Amino acid sequence: MTAKKEKRRAEQSLELLLRHVEAQGFTGYDPMDALNSPHIGGLKAKWPRLAATLFFRYSPLDLRKAFGVEKEPNPKAMGIFLSSYSRLHRAGYTGQDTMKKLYRWLLEHRSQGYDSSCWGYNYPWQDRNRLLPAWTPNIVVTAYVGQGLLDYYEMTKKKEALEVARSACDFILEALPRTEKRYGVCFSYTPVERDMVLNANVLGSSLLARVYSHTGEEKLLEMATRSMDFTMHHQRSSGRWDYSLDPVTGRARAQTDWHQGFILDSLMWYVEAVKPEDKKYSRAIRRGGEFYKRQFTPDGRAYMRHPQLWPVDLHNQAQGITTFSRLGDRVEGSGEYADRILGWTLNNLLAPRGYFYYQKHKWFMNRLPYIRWQAWMLYALSWYLCEGEDFS
């Protein structure tokens, strides 16, 4: 299928998806929201909470309504929606009213108890190591909201949006523990513990860099560069990045999925904002992009976590469309990869009602329309349709 036909299909899908998320009022369920249930969230023991979280995350049966989980806006999704609507509005696909509502919601739903602007998930988060209360801010949600605010600012020139994004930089610089090495700095994921998550670190870097491009503050440039260099230092010779490093032993945790795309996107934001003379960043993007190609089959399916193919996850698909749309001439063949991944996604994960399914397994489909995953797909379509457009 030609790129022209794929663009037409993307525009048709965009119209349906916009209609769906707006009809839902940008609310929905999340794979990780089990502890929003009044019947589950009050459990005292860790393992029952974790078991319930994993069951809700992976089950194709949606029992949330029966357990009292309400559909809600998700702060990360709302930041991604704001970024998408800002980009789509500049290209003439959407109006201003919805975008303004998204912007106001984000300003009204910052995490409380912090001196600077920050955001977290709208549900308690239980994993093997800890329980984080709802709205505990983290660097990833704050970075994506900050990027949305900057996209909104660059389109509207509303100074308040830049000021709030600048405040989010203070959260990264002042509230998060960080690891200092001779080759760079790694910001922690949350304020409550010290860790080293390589993709989260550079998502923070990218926000600092983009705000620097508007304010000219050398402190932001310095910390953005040191943080970016930390993750750059840990790029493998294959072009791959590990997911995280143990803060005590330094042992790497390998996890090859959409987080590779996060790092590539962050590097591109940094290069576009800072325009560094050192070519090491463009070389890292090229090597990382070539490795990222190997996370997709020739027909456009993403491996779940390479080399594990199943299930095919919408987030992986959306990230591939986003990153290869952005890579352009930086990595040979990126446009063809974006077309191919989009085509597979539209053929296999698009529901007749316009939303996208969560995951395709080998023998069945998980058809749940999680709101954060719809946001990722809208984000992907906005990059696919608008990257390279002249908005001057």
KOLFI-350856 format. One record per residue (C-alpha): residue number from 0; residue in three letters; x negated, y, z negated. Coordinates in nm, 4 decimals, padded with zeros to 6 digits. Layout:
BEGIN
NODE   resi   resn         c1         c2         c3
NODE    NUM    ALA          X          Y          Z
...
// end
This chain:
BEGIN
NODE   resi   resn         c1         c2         c3
NODE      0    MET    00.0000    00.0000    00.0000
NODE      1    THR   -00.1325    00.3451    00.0897
NODE      2    ALA   -00.2118    00.6105   -00.1686
NODE      3    LYS    00.0679    00.8264   -00.0208
NODE      4    LYS    00.3279    00.5551   -00.0783
NODE      5    GLU    00.1904    00.4913   -00.4268
NODE      6    LYS    00.2256    00.8608   -00.5087
NODE      7    ARG    00.5889    00.8534   -00.3955
NODE      8    ARG    00.6551    00.5532   -00.6182
NODE      9    ALA    00.4788    00.7304   -00.9058
NODE     10    GLU    00.7014    01.0362   -00.8624
NODE     11    GLN    01.0136    00.8202   -00.8632
NODE     12    SER    00.8947    00.6420   -01.1772
NODE     13    LEU    00.8093    00.9742   -01.3390
NODE     14    GLU    01.1630    01.1014   -01.2864
NODE     15    LEU    01.3107    00.7890   -01.4460
NODE     16    LEU    01.0697    00.7938   -01.7400
NODE     17    LEU    01.1308    01.1628   -01.8115
NODE     18    ARG    01.5023    01.0942   -01.8131
NODE     19    HIS    01.4564    00.8043   -02.0554
NODE     20    VAL    01.2326    00.9752   -02.3139
NODE     21    GLU    01.4448    01.2893   -02.3122
NODE     22    ALA    01.7640    01.0865   -02.3580
NODE     23    GLN    01.5978    00.9213   -02.6583
NODE     24    GLY    01.5051    01.2613   -02.8021
NODE     25    PHE    01.1397    01.1477   -02.7956
NODE     26    THR    01.2183    00.9057   -03.0791
NODE     27    GLY    01.1654    00.5319   -03.0894
NODE     28    TYR    01.0019    00.2411   -03.2627
NODE     29    ASP    00.6295    00.1699   -03.2884
NODE     30    PRO    00.4493   -00.1670   -03.2924
NODE     31    MET    00.3077   -00.0820   -03.6371
NODE     32    ASP    00.6153    00.0627   -03.8121
NODE     33    ALA    00.7286   -00.2407   -04.0171
NODE     34    LEU    00.6533   -00.0690   -04.3483
NODE     35    ASN    00.9086    00.2015   -04.2689
NODE     36    SER    01.1637   -00.0635   -04.3630
NODE     37    PRO    01.3024   -00.0070   -04.7157
NODE     38    HIS    01.3019   -00.3873   -04.7545
NODE     39    ILE    00.9384   -00.4347   -04.6533
NODE     40    GLY    00.7654   -00.1093   -04.7438
NODE     41    GLY    00.8267   -00.1667   -05.1152
NODE     42    LEU    00.6462   -00.5013   -05.1243
NODE     43    LYS    00.3686   -00.4903   -05.3834
NODE     44    ALA    00.1329   -00.7525   -05.2433
NODE     45    LYS   -00.0976   -00.6817   -04.9487
NODE     46    TRP   -00.0587   -01.0107   -04.7620
NODE     47    PRO    00.3222   -01.0030   -04.7302
NODE     48    ARG    00.2976   -00.6438   -04.6046
NODE     49    LEU    00.0306   -00.7434   -04.3530
NODE     50    ALA    00.2271   -01.0499   -04.2401
NODE     51    ALA    00.5382   -00.8392   -04.1822
NODE     52    THR    00.3366   -00.5770   -03.9933
NODE     53    LEU    00.1857   -00.8407   -03.7639
NODE     54    PHE    00.5195   -01.0128   -03.7072
NODE     55    PHE    00.6908   -00.6891   -03.6061
NODE     56    ARG    00.3933   -00.5947   -03.3890
NODE     57    TYR    00.3838   -00.9138   -03.1846
NODE     58    SER    00.7409   -01.0452   -03.1879
NODE     59    PRO    00.9440   -00.9947   -02.8674
NODE     60    LEU    01.2556   -00.9943   -03.0905
NODE     61    ASP    01.3386   -00.6513   -03.2284
NODE     62    LEU    01.4576   -00.6916   -03.5878
NODE     63    ARG    01.3889   -00.3337   -03.6928
NODE     64    LYS    01.7508   -00.2210   -03.7062
NODE     65    ALA    01.8415   -00.5194   -03.9232
NODE     66    PHE    01.5587   -00.4284   -04.1631
NODE     67    GLY    01.6528   -00.0599   -04.1786
NODE     68    VAL    01.3690    00.0847   -03.9686
NODE     69    GLU    01.4834    00.4080   -03.8047
NODE     70    LYS    01.3770    00.5421   -03.4668
NODE     71    GLU    01.1510    00.8428   -03.5220
NODE     72    PRO    00.9202    01.0758   -03.3329
NODE     73    ASN    00.5581    00.9620   -03.3533
NODE     74    PRO    00.3043    01.2462   -03.3971
NODE     75    LYS    00.0495    01.0878   -03.1642
NODE     76    ALA    00.3162    01.0295   -02.9008
NODE     77    MET    00.4372    01.3872   -02.9418
NODE     78    GLY    00.0851    01.5205   -02.8833
NODE     79    ILE    00.0530    01.3034   -02.5728
NODE     80    PHE    00.3970    01.4143   -02.4545
NODE     81    LEU    00.2963    01.7803   -02.4982
NODE     82    SER   -00.0202    01.7257   -02.2959
NODE     83    SER    00.1757    01.5441   -02.0244
NODE     84    TYR    00.4542    01.8023   -02.0029
NODE     85    SER    00.2002    02.0864   -01.9890
NODE     86    ARG    00.0183    01.9195   -01.6998
NODE     87    LEU    00.3411    01.8290   -01.5205
NODE     88    HIS    00.4805    02.1797   -01.5657
NODE     89    ARG    00.1759    02.3365   -01.4032
NODE     90    ALA    00.2334    02.1081   -01.1050
NODE     91    GLY    00.6029    02.1955   -01.0872
NODE     92    TYR    00.7473    01.8649   -01.2088
NODE     93    THR    00.9066    01.9934   -01.5332
NODE     94    GLY    01.0403    02.3131   -01.6895
NODE     95    GLN    00.9255    02.4965   -02.0013
NODE     96    ASP    01.2056    02.4339   -02.2521
NODE     97    THR    01.1195    02.0758   -02.3453
NODE     98    MET    00.7501    02.1557   -02.3640
NODE     99    LYS    00.8201    02.4373   -02.6111
NODE    100    LYS    01.0267    02.2028   -02.8283
NODE    101    LEU    00.7420    01.9514   -02.8398
NODE    102    TYR    00.5017    02.2273   -02.9369
NODE    103    ARG    00.7234    02.3529   -03.2210
NODE    104    TRP    00.7773    01.9997   -03.3525
NODE    105    LEU    00.4033    01.9424   -03.3810
NODE    106    LEU    00.3510    02.2670   -03.5696
NODE    107    GLU    00.6308    02.1757   -03.8103
NODE    108    HIS    00.5050    01.8212   -03.8755
NODE    109    ARG    00.1433    01.8630   -03.9762
NODE    110    SER    00.0155    01.6379   -04.2554
NODE    111    GLN    00.0509    01.8089   -04.5910
NODE    112    GLY   -00.2124    01.8605   -04.8593
NODE    113    TYR   -00.4987    01.9686   -04.6332
NODE    114    ASP   -00.6479    02.3141   -04.5769
NODE    115    SER   -00.6564    02.2671   -04.1987
NODE    116    SER   -00.4186    02.1383   -03.9327
NODE    117    CYS   -00.4132    01.7609   -03.8963
NODE    118    TRP   -00.1763    01.4795   -03.8111
NODE    119    GLY   -00.1313    01.1094   -03.8845
NODE    120    TYR    00.1114    00.8298   -03.8094
NODE    121    ASN    00.4701    00.8482   -03.9342
NODE    122    TYR    00.4502    00.5099   -04.1080
NODE    123    PRO    00.2368    00.3401   -04.3738
NODE    124    TRP   -00.0399    00.1392   -04.2100
NODE    125    GLN   -00.1488   -00.1917   -04.3585
NODE    126    ASP   -00.4480   -00.3821   -04.2252
NODE    127    ARG   -00.6845   -00.6351   -04.3793
NODE    128    ASN   -00.8842   -00.3704   -04.5631
NODE    129    ARG   -00.6459   -00.1007   -04.6800
NODE    130    LEU   -00.3011    00.0511   -04.6962
NODE    131    LEU   -00.2759    00.4065   -04.5657
NODE    132    PRO    00.0351    00.6017   -04.6668
NODE    133    ALA    00.2528    00.7526   -04.3947
NODE    134    TRP    00.1178    01.0795   -04.2546
NODE    135    THR   -00.2400    01.0120   -04.3697
NODE    136    PRO   -00.4242    01.2224   -04.1106
NODE    137    ASN   -00.6852    01.0668   -03.8867
NODE    138    ILE   -00.9257    01.1855   -03.6202
NODE    139    VAL   -00.7546    01.0066   -03.3289
NODE    140    VAL   -00.4035    01.1436   -03.3808
NODE    141    THR   -00.5436    01.4880   -03.4631
NODE    142    ALA   -00.7626    01.4853   -03.1507
NODE    143    TYR   -00.4781    01.3923   -02.9161
NODE    144    VAL   -00.2489    01.6507   -03.0721
NODE    145    GLY   -00.5302    01.9047   -03.0435
NODE    146    GLN   -00.5776    01.8191   -02.6765
NODE    147    GLY   -00.2055    01.8687   -02.6221
NODE    148    LEU   -00.2217    02.2073   -02.7929
NODE    149    LEU   -00.5124    02.3087   -02.5693
NODE    150    ASP   -00.3279    02.1963   -02.2559
NODE    151    TYR   -00.0303    02.4026   -02.3740
NODE    152    TYR   -00.2542    02.7001   -02.4494
NODE    153    GLU   -00.4311    02.6860   -02.1134
NODE    154    MET   -00.0954    02.7023   -01.9389
NODE    155    THR    00.0889    02.9543   -02.1593
NODE    156    LYS   -00.2034    03.1559   -02.3106
NODE    157    LYS   -00.0168    03.1397   -02.6430
NODE    158    LYS   -00.2868    03.2290   -02.8967
NODE    159    GLU   -00.1169    03.0424   -03.1782
NODE    160    ALA   -00.1752    02.7137   -02.9967
NODE    161    LEU   -00.5496    02.7808   -02.9725
NODE    162    GLU   -00.5589    02.8861   -03.3380
NODE    163    VAL   -00.3964    02.5611   -03.4497
NODE    164    ALA   -00.6331    02.3575   -03.2302
NODE    165    ARG   -00.9232    02.5496   -03.3881
NODE    166    SER   -00.7853    02.4641   -03.7317
NODE    167    ALA   -00.7834    02.0961   -03.6300
NODE    168    CYS   -01.1574    02.1312   -03.5668
NODE    169    ASP   -01.1983    02.2340   -03.9309
NODE    170    PHE   -01.0250    01.9118   -04.0345
NODE    171    ILE   -01.2827    01.7149   -03.8362
NODE    172    LEU   -01.5788    01.9171   -03.9632
NODE    173    GLU   -01.4776    01.9583   -04.3275
NODE    174    ALA   -01.2308    01.6876   -04.4324
NODE    175    LEU   -01.3822    01.3776   -04.2703
NODE    176    PRO   -01.6823    01.1932   -04.4175
NODE    177    ARG   -01.9590    01.1579   -04.1636
NODE    178    THR   -02.2659    00.9461   -04.1046
NODE    179    GLU   -02.5851    01.1343   -04.0170
NODE    180    LYS   -02.8550    00.9689   -03.8066
NODE    181    ARG   -03.1612    01.1142   -03.6357
NODE    182    TYR   -02.9854    01.0725   -03.2993
NODE    183    GLY   -02.6460    01.2138   -03.3964
NODE    184    VAL   -02.3416    01.2273   -03.6207
NODE    185    CYS   -02.0419    00.9974   -03.6522
NODE    186    PHE   -01.7169    01.1336   -03.7941
NODE    187    SER   -01.5046    00.8906   -03.9933
NODE    188    TYR   -01.1571    00.7842   -03.8872
NODE    189    THR   -00.9775    00.9171   -04.1963
NODE    190    PRO   -01.0622    01.1354   -04.4967
NODE    191    VAL   -01.0292    00.8395   -04.7345
NODE    192    GLU   -01.3329    00.6291   -04.6343
NODE    193    ARG   -01.6607    00.6364   -04.4443
NODE    194    ASP   -01.6714    00.4304   -04.1244
NODE    195    MET   -01.8180    00.4423   -03.7740
NODE    196    VAL   -01.5607    00.3934   -03.4959
NODE    197    LEU   -01.7341    00.4922   -03.1737
NODE    198    ASN   -01.4317    00.5898   -02.9656
NODE    199    ALA   -01.2669    00.7835   -03.2492
NODE    200    ASN   -01.5911    00.9745   -03.3047
NODE    201    VAL   -01.6045    01.1084   -02.9489
NODE    202    LEU   -01.2357    01.1877   -02.9388
NODE    203    GLY   -01.3239    01.4309   -03.2155
NODE    204    SER   -01.6278    01.5505   -03.0168
NODE    205    SER   -01.4132    01.6228   -02.7144
NODE    206    LEU   -01.1757    01.8426   -02.9127
NODE    207    LEU   -01.4649    02.0389   -03.0619
NODE    208    ALA   -01.6118    02.0844   -02.7136
NODE    209    ARG   -01.2883    02.2036   -02.5540
NODE    210    VAL   -01.2205    02.4521   -02.8338
NODE    211    TYR   -01.5801    02.5743   -02.8008
NODE    212    SER   -01.5167    02.6449   -02.4322
NODE    213    HIS   -01.2522    02.8977   -02.5417
NODE    214    THR   -01.4099    03.0450   -02.8577
NODE    215    GLY   -01.7835    03.0226   -02.7857
NODE    216    GLU   -01.8649    02.9140   -03.1425
NODE    217    GLU   -02.2099    02.7595   -03.1492
NODE    218    LYS   -02.1216    02.5482   -03.4534
NODE    219    LEU   -01.8556    02.3671   -03.2522
NODE    220    LEU   -02.0977    02.3091   -02.9645
NODE    221    GLU   -02.3687    02.1776   -03.1944
NODE    222    MET   -02.1416    01.9314   -03.3750
NODE    223    ALA   -01.9677    01.8223   -03.0549
NODE    224    THR   -02.3065    01.7420   -02.8996
NODE    225    ARG   -02.4442    01.5613   -03.2046
NODE    226    SER   -02.1292    01.3552   -03.2318
NODE    227    MET   -02.1240    01.2750   -02.8614
NODE    228    ASP   -02.4900    01.1759   -02.8729
NODE    229    PHE   -02.4221    00.9305   -03.1564
NODE    230    THR   -02.1769    00.7312   -02.9461
NODE    231    MET   -02.3943    00.7729   -02.6361
NODE    232    HIS   -02.6839    00.6176   -02.8271
NODE    233    HIS   -02.4807    00.3004   -02.8739
NODE    234    GLN   -02.3904    00.2440   -02.5101
NODE    235    ARG   -02.5058   -00.1019   -02.4028
NODE    236    SER   -02.7214   -00.1556   -02.0946
NODE    237    SER   -02.4110   -00.3011   -01.9232
NODE    238    GLY   -02.2311    00.0318   -01.9722
NODE    239    ARG   -02.0084   -00.1074   -02.2485
NODE    240    TRP   -01.9500    00.0424   -02.5909
NODE    241    ASP   -01.8714   -00.1585   -02.9035
NODE    242    TYR   -01.5637   -00.0626   -03.1015
NODE    243    SER   -01.7326    00.0143   -03.4332
NODE    244    LEU   -02.0382   -00.0320   -03.6539
NODE    245    ASP   -02.0364   -00.1620   -04.0098
NODE    246    PRO   -02.1336    00.1351   -04.2312
NODE    247    VAL   -02.3441   -00.0890   -04.4581
NODE    248    THR   -02.5063   -00.3448   -04.2275
NODE    249    GLY   -02.4837   -00.1579   -03.8959
NODE    250    ARG   -02.3414   -00.4728   -03.7369
NODE    251    ALA   -02.1377   -00.4006   -03.4238
NODE    252    ARG   -01.7777   -00.5066   -03.3728
NODE    253    ALA   -01.7202   -00.5834   -03.0061
NODE    254    GLN   -01.3705   -00.5100   -02.8767
NODE    255    THR   -01.3378   -00.4373   -02.5079
NODE    256    ASP   -01.0023   -00.2775   -02.4231
NODE    257    TRP   -00.8501    00.0693   -02.3704
NODE    258    HIS   -01.0990    00.2188   -02.6154
NODE    259    GLN   -01.3601    00.2088   -02.3354
NODE    260    GLY   -01.1310    00.4459   -02.1481
NODE    261    PHE   -01.1031    00.6699   -02.4550
NODE    262    ILE   -01.4812    00.7134   -02.4565
NODE    263    LEU   -01.5002    00.7855   -02.0841
NODE    264    ASP   -01.2195    01.0414   -02.1117
NODE    265    SER   -01.3951    01.2062   -02.4051
NODE    266    LEU   -01.7233    01.2239   -02.2148
NODE    267    MET   -01.5458    01.3905   -01.9233
NODE    268    TRP   -01.3806    01.6451   -02.1532
NODE    269    TYR   -01.7217    01.7189   -02.3052
NODE    270    VAL   -01.8974    01.7603   -01.9699
NODE    271    GLU   -01.6182    01.9775   -01.8289
NODE    272    ALA   -01.6173    02.2011   -02.1386
NODE    273    VAL   -01.9895    02.2272   -02.2114
NODE    274    LYS   -02.1416    02.1820   -01.8631
NODE    275    PRO   -02.4647    02.0382   -02.0049
NODE    276    GLU   -02.7798    02.0516   -01.7952
NODE    277    ASP   -02.8908    01.7085   -01.9176
NODE    278    LYS   -02.7776    01.4483   -01.6617
NODE    279    LYS   -02.7675    01.1714   -01.9244
NODE    280    TYR   -02.3952    01.2354   -01.9736
NODE    281    SER   -02.3073    01.1905   -01.6075
NODE    282    ARG   -02.5233    00.8762   -01.6005
NODE    283    ALA   -02.3386    00.7410   -01.9044
NODE    284    ILE   -02.0053    00.8122   -01.7363
NODE    285    ARG   -02.1158    00.6345   -01.4202
NODE    286    ARG   -02.2444    00.3280   -01.6062
NODE    287    GLY   -01.9408    00.3192   -01.8311
NODE    288    GLY   -01.7051    00.3564   -01.5360
NODE    289    GLU   -01.8683    00.0703   -01.3489
NODE    290    PHE   -01.8327   -00.1492   -01.6562
NODE    291    TYR   -01.4707   -00.0374   -01.7011
NODE    292    LYS   -01.3887   -00.1709   -01.3543
NODE    293    ARG   -01.4648   -00.5201   -01.4855
NODE    294    GLN   -01.1789   -00.4915   -01.7339
NODE    295    PHE   -00.9315   -00.5227   -01.4450
NODE    296    THR   -00.8560   -00.8077   -01.2078
NODE    297    PRO   -00.8579   -00.7466   -00.8307
NODE    298    ASP   -00.4771   -00.7106   -00.8311
NODE    299    GLY   -00.4799   -00.4372   -01.1003
NODE    300    ARG   -00.4125   -00.6274   -01.4237
NODE    301    ALA   -00.6076   -00.5236   -01.7319
NODE    302    TYR   -00.7627   -00.7876   -01.9522
NODE    303    MET   -00.6145   -00.7598   -02.3001
NODE    304    ARG   -00.9577   -00.7735   -02.4586
NODE    305    HIS   -01.2140   -00.8849   -02.2056
NODE    306    PRO   -01.2415   -01.1729   -02.1208
NODE    307    GLN   -00.8944   -01.2511   -02.2679
NODE    308    LEU   -00.6354   -01.1845   -01.9958
NODE    309    TRP   -00.3036   -01.2386   -02.1707
NODE    310    PRO   -00.1004   -01.0522   -02.2684
NODE    311    VAL   -00.1169   -00.7683   -02.0201
NODE    312    ASP   -00.0538   -00.4601   -02.2346
NODE    313    LEU    00.1031   -00.1376   -02.1051
NODE    314    HIS   -00.1493    00.0713   -02.3015
NODE    315    ASN   -00.4380   -00.0931   -02.1167
NODE    316    GLN   -00.2638   -00.0344   -01.7847
NODE    317    ALA   -00.1860    00.3294   -01.8620
NODE    318    GLN   -00.5410    00.3953   -01.9794
NODE    319    GLY   -00.6809    00.2495   -01.6595
NODE    320    ILE   -00.4585    00.4722   -01.4461
NODE    321    THR   -00.5585    00.7745   -01.6549
NODE    322    THR   -00.9317    00.7155   -01.6615
NODE    323    PHE   -00.9767    00.6162   -01.2967
NODE    324    SER   -00.7595    00.9111   -01.1896
NODE    325    ARG   -00.9924    01.1375   -01.3848
NODE    326    LEU   -01.3192    00.9737   -01.2791
NODE    327    GLY   -01.2699    01.0614   -00.9131
NODE    328    ASP   -01.6024    01.0954   -00.7338
NODE    329    ARG   -01.8005    01.0319   -01.0532
NODE    330    VAL   -01.7605    00.6559   -00.9977
NODE    331    GLU   -01.7234    00.5106   -00.6498
NODE    332    GLY   -01.3845    00.3569   -00.5764
NODE    333    SER   -01.2063    00.5110   -00.8759
NODE    334    GLY   -00.9100    00.6311   -00.6682
NODE    335    GLU   -00.8507    00.2832   -00.5302
NODE    336    TYR   -00.8614    00.1397   -00.8816
NODE    337    ALA   -00.6045    00.3933   -01.0032
NODE    338    ASP   -00.3752    00.3019   -00.7096
NODE    339    ARG   -00.4150   -00.0698   -00.7701
NODE    340    ILE   -00.3522   -00.0533   -01.1459
NODE    341    LEU   -00.0519    00.1727   -01.0973
NODE    342    GLY    00.0930   -00.0590   -00.8341
NODE    343    TRP    00.0655   -00.3639   -01.0575
NODE    344    THR    00.2193   -00.1737   -01.3487
NODE    345    LEU    00.5178   -00.0525   -01.1461
NODE    346    ASN    00.5728   -00.3993   -01.0018
NODE    347    ASN    00.5515   -00.5857   -01.3313
NODE    348    LEU    00.6218   -00.3624   -01.6322
NODE    349    LEU    00.8799   -00.1085   -01.5120
NODE    350    ALA    01.2300   -00.1779   -01.6436
NODE    351    PRO    01.5347   -00.1031   -01.4224
NODE    352    ARG    01.6411    00.1685   -01.6707
NODE    353    GLY    01.3178    00.3617   -01.6205
NODE    354    TYR    01.1145    00.2797   -01.9304
NODE    355    PHE    00.8179    00.0418   -01.9414
NODE    356    TYR    00.7880   -00.2933   -02.1132
NODE    357    TYR    00.5336   -00.3384   -02.3915
NODE    358    GLN    00.3531   -00.6561   -02.2806
NODE    359    LYS    00.3638   -00.9279   -02.0182
NODE    360    HIS    00.2632   -01.2683   -02.1561
NODE    361    LYS    00.1823   -01.5732   -01.9501
NODE    362    TRP    00.5215   -01.7352   -02.0130
NODE    363    PHE    00.7455   -01.4485   -02.1258
NODE    364    MET    00.7864   -01.0699   -02.1330
NODE    365    ASN    00.7950   -00.8509   -02.4430
NODE    366    ARG    01.0484   -00.5965   -02.3206
NODE    367    LEU    01.0494   -00.3602   -02.6195
NODE    368    PRO    01.0207    00.0060   -02.5128
NODE    369    TYR    00.7908    00.1416   -02.7849
NODE    370    ILE    00.7898    00.5208   -02.7764
NODE    371    ARG    00.4120    00.5597   -02.8100
NODE    372    TRP    00.3600    00.3278   -02.5146
NODE    373    GLN    00.6107    00.5324   -02.3088
NODE    374    ALA    00.4046    00.8388   -02.3966
NODE    375    TRP    00.0887    00.6696   -02.2722
NODE    376    MET    00.2555    00.5837   -01.9432
NODE    377    LEU    00.3879    00.9362   -01.8970
NODE    378    TYR    00.0372    01.0617   -01.9706
NODE    379    ALA   -00.1027    00.8251   -01.7063
NODE    380    LEU    00.1484    00.9412   -01.4461
NODE    381    SER    00.0694    01.3052   -01.5244
NODE    382    TRP   -00.3009    01.2458   -01.4594
NODE    383    TYR   -00.2374    01.0339   -01.1523
NODE    384    LEU   -00.0078    01.2914   -00.9925
NODE    385    CYS   -00.1813    01.6108   -01.1084
NODE    386    GLU   -00.5562    01.5447   -01.1290
NODE    387    GLY   -00.7344    01.7446   -00.8622
NODE    388    GLU   -00.4415    01.9825   -00.8089
NODE    389    ASP   -00.5304    02.3488   -00.7781
NODE    390    PHE   -00.3318    02.5366   -01.0427
NODE    391    SER   -00.5092    02.8708   -01.0027
// end
